Amino acid sequence: MCCFGLVLFLLGSTIVLSLIPTYLPTRPFYEALLPTSKPQNVLLQLSSNTNLLSGTTLDISNQNIVQNQMQKALSNDQTSFGSSTIRILNATVTTFSRRKRRQTNTANNGLNVIYELIFHRSCTIRCQTKILSLARTKFVSLLITLQSSTSTASDDEVTGDITKISEYWANIRPYKDNAPTVFGVLDTGLPDECQVEQVHILHRHASRYFTTDAFDGGNILRFATKILSTNRNNFLGLLSFLKTWSLDISNDLLVPSGAADGYKSGVNFWNEYGRILYNAQSGQPYYNATNQIKPLVRTSNVQRCYETVLAWTSGFFGPYNTTDKYSLIKLSYDSGYNNTLYGALACRNLFIPSAFTFDQDAMYAYLAPVLANAANRFSSYTNLNLNFTHIDVFAMQSLCAYEYVALGSSDFCSLFTINEWRGYEQALNLAFYNTYGLGNETGRAQGIGYVQELIARLNHQLINISYSSVNSTLDSSETTFPLDQLFYLDMSHDNNIASVLAALSIDYFRENLSTIFPPPSNQHYRVSRMTPFTARLIIEKIGCTSSVPMAINSSHTEYSSSSVLKPYKFIRMKLNNGVLPLDTIRGGLCSIGRTDGLCSLDNFLASQTNASVIANFNYVCFGNYTIDSNTVITDGTLFA
């Protein structure tokens, strides 16, 4: 009898245990540990362009879209009560009647949503009650927009698609060619009977590790300290990788993939320009003009620039005895020295009261509402009383980009939505524009030195006296400032390219950048397209047989060029392969009859006649002045 009873007990236990999984919560274990509301029900309004039929149950993709829109509506106002995360259990399209004033009832599609709220561990019962009440209030007026079955994923969905998110990595984006038409020039081909006769390259160094700047490496190190000093076993879900994460990247130096990018840039330059400029023999893979005077290459004297030059020249000159084929000058990187490849160094007022850096307070103020949802989301993935801030989120986004270029992948890259990346880029667009561009009173002055050197080279003139960042000791001698090279390579920095564009008065990039999110889709000033790693501003001097060559809208491969220079000269500029609209240079001298970005050399030189006067270098860089906090700089300069 005893054995029979034991058998019955074991059989019953087996049945009970087999049923337990049916009643376990379907949410992840880490969420089950957090205080969670009872299921809530709400009827949401659907936008009129939603074509889903009544009775349709939303798929996971559309449920996530609704969940993100509800989360965004709630996150904007719940910070005083503590954070919470919405989890949709079910969402079904339904029809309801709404009576409009003085009209009969009208049928509308709505969305019947069953959801629950997952509260932060520190949220008390009183806190939970307030958030539930706030949620009901916010959701009454919420209008939901869904994607159709053929549309792409919502910009509010988390994605780790590198091809999509890297488009918004601003100045730490790995190099990618722009489309030739990206800056609005549609006729991007080289006209028939024209040839490139000289090229000037203002080149940014290739991919590096983070810098020591406070907003960059400083913020990353602060975040790393915050994470590594906690009990990391308490990170859950999407952040569980932080249990074993370590900061495996250095600072300032070129990463190995950056050296490869520099080499590729040199190879590409030989293929596109070098073999044409030097009338290369059939099948000649590198420069080997042994009977030519060695070209002079210049670099800003910082390791990442120097290493990029070594990589670039190996691609252009070939891998054997490369350094015997060119001369190299390193321009001082020390504060106060004249260096046209880092013009900011010569501008004293940029370093007052202390270090030269972005206006971090303004940048973080912009990011606070944009990254609030991400901060709340991440705070829910820990059992610790550890709140993530928008500044932490910014560091995590930067780590995604830096780890990707250094290590080939990063778990941080799977944490963010496209809109959060758009916010990241726009914060850096604003910082660049207001520090290096036309939004800063020294924006033009930082870039005017290189513009003066470009004009001097085009005019075959030395520079004997400097009133800018030009080093006249070097530029007054043809030994250190040659005037007859077929190409000039100057290895520089992202901020310098931005300042040169400002000094040239290319008003395509002159905008009143929006501080409202999201930024307009047609914004011109996007650092991701302008100054990614390995960026290059290419300035072509073109010779044509006609003074009015016919524009063509398609590019073609140049197989050879005439050794005889052609009589009519033009300037064309490309920024990372995108043809720049020189017709937007202020004054209209380059907008006469051209649709292809070409400007006659004479008109281009005339368009820059007043560039130095407008930059007002001595005053903005050394003058004693103050700028009221309400003053808005719109043209990159300042006059007494």
Secondary structure, DSSP 8 states (H G I E B T S, - for coil): -HHHHHHHHHHHHHHHHHHHHHHS-SS-HHHHTS-B---EEEEEEE-TT----TT-B--HHHHHHHHHHHHHHHHTT-TTT--EEEEEEEEEEEEEEEE-TTS-EEEEEEEEEEEEEEE-TT--HHHHHHHHHHHHHHHHT-EE----TTS---TTSB---HHHHGGG-GGGS------TTTTS----S--TTEEEEEEEEEEE---B-B-S-IIIIIHHHHHHHHHHTS-GGGB-GGGGGGGT------BSSB-HHHHHHHHHHHHHHIIIIIHHHTT--TT--S---TTS---EEEEESSHHHHHHHHHHHHHHH-SSSGGGG-EEEEE--STTS--TTSGGGG-GGGGSSS-----HHHHHHHHHHHSHHHHHHHHTTBSSS----HHHHHHHHHHHHHHHHHHS--GGGGS-BHHHHHHHHHHHHHHHHHHTSTTSTTHHHHHHHHHHHHHHHHHT----S-SSS--HHHHTSTTTS-S--SEEEEEE-HHHHHHHHHHTTBGGG------SSS--TT-S--HHHHS-TT-EEEEEEEEESSSS----SS--------SS--SEEEEEEEETTEE--GGGBTTSTT-SS-SSS-EEHHHHHHHTTTHHHHHTHHHHHH------TT----SS----
